[in-house]
């Protein structure tokens, strides 16, 4: 399970089920945990810079997202006074950089107030200066990308979840897309907040914000769908309907959730469209606008219970062995900031039929990447797929709202992602205090396992009602016979708890992980990782291993048994081996 993409160890023991987040190794759904790619020192994507230098001719310019070396903390974790001072430091760093670029060709396209990034249009001389600047932590080309495009609700268990009283009430889903037709009967009264981030200004590009401005927030009409004359502008309304539409005969997954409509596309024409195989004019989205929208969304979490943000867009392909954080540092920082505030960023995996990677920004380690299946639980031929994927959801021939009070069918991972974003609202209604890792755990351990026959990748297909049941086990305390050294901070599950939920009679249980071998007893008769000597390796042993690693477990016998690889140290390697043994059953 791809969880927070930081090199760290977090132990979260929640009423019978322990989740250990490690920077490597096996995970709870049987695949290798995705490691964030932090890139070269100071975050510079050297290959990209070299390519840019070689491509730009005399006098030509390109847009860059420039990261600044400013130590920050997610604003959701700071008191208001420190938010103000942190933003002042970010502004000062931006001003200082611009001062150092005086006399060079540079134009400011966008400043990010809450994150240490600035978007600049530069030539080769300015690019060379940026790469050598010690205060610049990353350089990313700001390339616009396209959007990636009534039976699916019952298929994923949404109707059963509604019958149980959970439909997303009190939660909001943010739709970062081409805008939403808020007057559509399927979406009437559901759009509670609107914003627009559309940074035109280049040849062949024009802002799609009202008044032709670069951004507009909190204003009615700011997030309405763009003109039907522009290819792709029906996309956002269709996506919003899947996530949270409500009708008389069928509804979206989180049918009673509210919608925050954020328009993040810009109008392009000519080769900018045809290079993607799209007619002109078309709607494309700058990564910098996505980043600005996500950063703004963090500031709205105090006013709205935002469960998830959906991005059904993307471009490029990143291999399945490493996440793409360093190549997309700005978006990664924004997604991390939202995640710290308890909001999941759900992103379409891509529609290029690639079986060894997924597109950006879905490949970012802290995002939730979603691939597409059909109604028979067969992976869609167009869906990108790799071990970077988190979940499957229906994405073939999905019927939903279209601008102008009509309905239509679309296919794509764009349609799969909002199934998950809407489901997030349903689960957050039941467990408002659950964080992103916990909701993701419920979804990945309760869904129906589906294997992509093209690459043998198995992931859970979304099942909302089963995930609600999983939350019951996560948040219902049970008595325990084994107590850890830190009982006031961590609940220890009973020795019989497992990470595999009992399937319903019509479902099949997930297959055992293929990445780890079944545990066997040692010559001494002890099972490796059985720290409490109860003849099994379960969440209790995992928790004890974490406690030994953190220094909070003082029992010498447990400490000795925690050194699974017998190298004289108890570190993350030992903890990972205990986790792998536990997951192998």
N, C-alpha and C positions, 0 to 999 in steps of 0.2 A: 504494500500500500504506500503510495507516494504521499508523504506527509510533509511537515514543514521542512523546507530544504536548507537547513542549517547544520553545520558540523557540530552536533551536540547530542547529549543523551537526556531524554526527558522521560520520567516515569509518571504515569497517570493511572492510578488504580481506582476504578469506579465501580463500586458495588458489584463485585463478582467478575470483572473483566479487566485485565491489565493491558494497557497499550504501551509498548516501549518504542520510542522513536530513536533510531540509530542512523548514523550517516552511511551505512553500508549494510549489505547482507540481505537475508530473507525477510519477508514481511507477512502480515496476517492474511493476505489473500494468495499467498504462495508464489509471489514473484520477487525478484530482487528489488530492494528499495532503491528509488532513484536518487542518485547523488547529484547535488548541484554542481554545475560547472562554473568554477570561479575564474577560469581563464588565466591569462598571464599576469605577472606582477602589475599592480596598479590598474588591472582590469582592461587594459587596452587590447582590443581585438586586432592584433598586428596584421593578420591576413586581410581583414577588411580595410584597414588603413592603407596597406600597400596597394590593394585593388583600386581604392578611391584615388590614390595618388596617380596611378597609371591611367585611370579612366578620364579624369578631369583634364580638359584642355585649357589653354591660356584663356583666362577671362570667365570660365565656367564656374558655377557654384553648386553646392549641395547642402542639404539640410542635415544637421547632426543633433543628436541628443547627447549633451555633454554632462557627464557626472563630475561632481566636485567632491574633494576630499574633506567632507565635513561630517564629524561624528554626530549621528542623530539617534533619537529614540522615537518609536511610533507615538504619534500624538495622543492616541487613546490611552497611553500609559502615563501621560504627563499632566500635572495640574495646569490650569489655564495660564498662570504666570510664566511657567517654564515653556509652554507652547509659544508664547509671545517672544521670549528670549531666543528660543531655538530658531524661529522663523527669521528673527533679526540677524542671527549668525548666517543663515542660508542666504538672505538678501545681501549681506555684506560680502560673502564669498562670490556671489554672482557679480556684484559691482566691481570687486577687485579683479576678477577675471577680465571683464570688459575693459577695465582701465589698462590691463597689461596688453590688450589687443588693439589699443589705440593706434591709428595709422594704417591698420590692416583692413582688408575687405571683410566686413562682418555685419550681419543684420540679425537683430533679436526677433525670433519668431514667437517664442513663448517662454515665460518664466514660470516655474513651479514653486509656489509659495511654501508648501509644506515639505518638499523633498529637495535634496541638494542636486538639482538638475536644472539646466537651461537649454533651450532649443535655439540653435544658431544656424544661419545660412552663411557658408564660408567658401573661400576659394582654396587652392592648394597651399598657398603661402600661410594662410591662417590655420589650415589643418596641420601643417608641419609645426607651427608654433604651439598648437594645442597639445599635440602628442608629446612635446618636450616639456610642457608645463607641469611641475611637480604637484600642483594643486588639482590637477585633472585626474580623476580616478577611472573614467571610462569614456569611450567615444563610440557612438552607435549611429549608423546612418538611419535617417528617418524616412523610411520607404513606405508609401501608402499601400495598403492591402485591401482586397475585396472581402465582401461577406462570403462565408462558406455555406449554402442552403441544404377521426372520431372513435378510431379503434384503439389507439395507443393508450388512452386513459385506463380502461379496464385491464388491458394487457399488463401494465406496470403496477396494478393494484391500487390505483388512485380511488376508484369508486368504493373499494372496501375501506380505504382510509377515511373517506368522507363519512361512510356509514358509522364508523367508530367515533366520529366527532372531530376529526382533524382534517382541515382543508386549507390551512394557511392563514386563518383568521388572526389579525393582529400583527402579521408580518408583511414585509415589503420585499419585492424582487426588483432589482435595478436592471433595466434592459439597455445596454450600451450598443446601439445599432443605428439604423437609418431613420430613427424616429418612430413614433407610435401614433396611430389615428385614434385619439382619445374619444372621439365621438362615435366610434364603431359600437353597435349594440353589444358585441361580445366583450367590449372593454369599457362600456359606459360607467362612469363614476369610479373607476378603479385607479386612474392616474392621479396620484396625489402630489407629485413633484416633477418638475421638468427642468432640463438644462441642455445646453448645446456647447460643444467644443469642436469647431470646424475652422481649421487654419489654412485658408486659401492664400493667395498672393503670388504663387508661382504662375508661370505661363501655362495656360490651359487649366487652371484650378481656380475655384471660387468657393467662398464660404457658404455653407448651407444654414448658418444661423440667421434668424430674423434680423434685418438691418445690416446684413453682410459684415457682422462683427466676428471677432475671433472666438469669443465665448460669451455665453449668456446663461446665468444661473438663477433658479428660483422664480422664473417669470413664466406665466401661462403662455403657452405657444412655443416655448423654446425647444421642447422635445417632440414637436409634432413631426409627422412623416414628411420627408422631402418630396419634391414634385414628381408626379407620375411620369413626366417626360424624361426623367433621369433613370437609366437602367439600374435596378437594384433597390429602388426606394420603397417597394412593397415589403421588403424583407423584415424590417423591424416590427411591423404590425403583426405579421405572421408568427414571429418568434414570441412576441408578448402574449399572443393568444394561447400558444402552447404552454407557456409558463403559468399564466394566471387568468386566462379568459374564462368567462362564465356565460353559459347559454341555457336555453330551455331543454335542449335534447342532448347536448354534450358540453363539456367544459374542459378547460386546461387543468394541469395537474394540481396547482395551488389555487383552486378556483375562487377562494375567498381572500387571497392575499392582495395587497395593494401593489401598484406598479410605479416605479420611478423611471420615467422616460428620459434617456440621455442620448441625444443625437451626436455621434462622433465621426460622421462622414463628411467628405468634401467632394464637390463636383469637379470631375476631370473630363477632358476630351482628348481626341486624337490618339496618339500612340500610347499614352498613359493607360487608356482603356484597352486598345487592341493588343497590347503586349500581354494582357491577361485573357485574351480571347473574348473580350466584352465589347458590345456595341458602344458607340460614343453618342452622347455624353454618358458617363457612368459615375457611380458613387464609390469612392475608395476612402479608406481610413488611415490617417497618419498614426503611427505608434505613439507619438508625442501627445496627440489628442486623447488617445485611450488612457495614457498615463495621467494626464491632467484631470480627466473625468474620474478616474479611480481615486486620485488624491482628494478631489473635492468631495467624493462620496463619503470618505472617512469622516469629514466634518459634519455630515448629516446624520450619522449614526445615533447621536444623542437625541435627535428629534423624531426619528423614525426607526422602528425595529427592522433593520435591513438584514435579511437572512442571507441573501446571495446577490452576486452581480453576474449577469450573463453576457458573454462576448462570443457571438457566433460569427467570428471573423478570423482572418489570419493569412499567413503566407510563408513560403520557404519550407524546408524540411530539415529536421534535426535528428541525427541517428539515435538509436534507442539505448545506447550505453551511458549517455550523460545528458543531463538537463542543459538548457541553453541560457542559463542565468547571465553569464558574462556578456553574451552577445545581445542581450535584451535587458541591460541593467536598470534602465529607467522603469520599464513595466514591472520588472521583478520587485523593485523597491516599493512601488505602489501596491502590488498584490500582497507583499509582506505586510505593509501597513494596514491594509484592510483585514488581513487574516488576524493580526494582533487585536483588531477591534471586534473579532468574532464573525467576520463576514467572509463567506467562501466566494472565490472568483472561479466561476464555471466556464470553461472555454471549449469550443468545438475543436476536434482533433485535426480536421482537414479533409478535403475531398479529392485527393490526388491519387488514390489507390495505392499509396506507398505502404509497404509492409515492414519497413525497417526504421520508421521514424514518424514523427508527427510535426505539425506546423507550429510556428510561433504566433501568438504567445502561449499556446497550450502546453508547449514543452517546458515552460518555466516550472521549477521544482515545487513551488508553493501554490500553483494553480491546480484545479481539478479538471483533468482532460477527459473528454467524453467522445467515444466512437459510436458508430451507428449500426443498428441491426434492423431486420425486417420483422414482420409480425410472427414469423415462424422461428425467431431467434437464430437466424442465419446472418452472419456479419455482411453488411452491405459491401458490394464490390468496390464502390467509390470511396469507402471509409479508409482514411489513414489508420495505421495500427502498428503498435510496437509495445515493448515493455514499459514505455513511458506512460501508457494509457492507464486511467483509473477505473472507468466504468463504461459499460455499454448502455445504450438507451435506444428506443425506436427512432428511426430517422428516414424511413422509406414511405413515400406517399402519405404524408401527414396532412390532415385537413384542419385548417385553422383560418383565422380572420385575415382579410386583405383590406387595404384602404378602400373606402367608399361603401361601407356597409355590405360588402360581399365576402364570400369565403372561397378558398382555393386550396389546392394540394401542392405541396413542395416536398422535395427530398434532399437530404444532406445531413452532415454532422451538425449543421446549423440548427436543424430541427431536433436532433438528439440532445444537445446541450440544455435547452430550456426545459426539457422533461426533468432533468436533474436539478436545475435551478428552482423550478416550481416545487419539486419534492423537498428541497431543503427548507422551504417555507413551512411545509406541512410538518416536518420533523421538529423544526424550531418552535412551532406552536405548542407541541407536546413538551419539549425540553428547552425552554428559552435560555437557560444558562449553559447549554452544551456548546463547546467550542467546535471549530472546524474539524479538528482531528477526530473528535468523538462522533460527530454526525457522519463523517466519511467512514469511520469504522463500522457504524451501524449499517450503512449502505453496502459496503463491500463484503461484509460477512453474512448478509441476509439475502442478497440477490441471487438470481438463477445463474449458475456458471455457464458461460458461452465461450467456446473455443474458436478462434479464427483459424480455419484450416490452412490458410495461406502461410502462417508463420508459427502456429501452435501456441499463440498467446491466449491464455484463458483469463477472463475477467468476469466480474459479476454484472449481469444485466439488471438494471434498476427494478426493484420491487418495493414500492412505498409501504404497503401494509406490513410486509415482513420486516422492514426497517423499523417501523413503529414498535413491533414486538421486540426487536433487538434493543431498542431504547429502554424497554421495561427491565431487561436484565442489566443494562448498564446503570440505571438509576434507582434500582431497588436494593437497599442495603440487605445483606445476609449475614447471619452470625458466622464467626470464625473461631477456629481452634488454634490458629497459629498467629502470633502477634509479631509485628516488625518492631524495629527499634525506634520508629517514629510514628507511633499510633495516632498522634494528634494531627498529623499532616496527611497520612495516606491510609485509606481503608484497605485491609487485606482480604482478598476473596477467600471463600471456602475452598478446601482442597479439591472439591469435585467440579469446580468451575472450569469451563473450556471456552475456547474462542470460536467453536463451531456451533451455530444455532441449529436447533432441530427443524428440519424442513417440514412444510405442510405436506399432506398426503399426495398432492398433485405435483410436487416438485422433487427434484433429486438433489441430494446433498453435494456440496462442492467436492471435487476430487482432491486427494491429498496433494500437498505441494510436491512439485517435481524437482525442486532445486536442492532439497536436502534428503539425506537417506534416513530410513527409519532408525530410531535409537536402539542400541544394543547394550547389554550389560557388560561391564568390564570383568576382567579375570577375578577381581575381588568380590564380584557379585553386585556391585553398586551400579546403578544406572547413571551415566554421566549427566550432571546437571540436577540430580535429585538431591538438593541441598538439605531438605528437611527429613530425608530418609523415610518417605512414605511410599516408596516403590513406584512413584510416578513423577513425571516432570510436567508441572502445570504452572499456572500464573503465580502461585505462591513462591515457587522456586525462582521464577523470573524476578519477582519483586525482591526476594532475598539477595539474588545476585546483584541487582541494582544497588541495594543498600550496602553490600560489601564494597562495591566499586566506589560508592559515594562516601564510605567511611562511617556509616551510621549503624552498621551491624558489627557487634563486638564478639560474637560467639566464634571461638577459634576453630571449632570443627566445621561450622558453616563456611568460615573464611577459607579453610583449606580445600573444601569440596568445590568452592566457587572458582578455584584455579583449574578450570576444566582442561586447558591445554598444558598444564603442568610446567609452565615456564617461570614459576616463582612470583608471578604478578597477577593481580586481578584487575583487568582493564576491559575496555569495550569489546575486545576480541572474545573474552570469556563470556561476557553477557550475551553477545550475539550468538555464540554457540548454544547457550542455554535456550535462547529464543528459538533458534532453528530446531532444536530437539523437541521443544514444546509444540511448535507448529507441525512437526512431522508426525505428531500423535504417538 
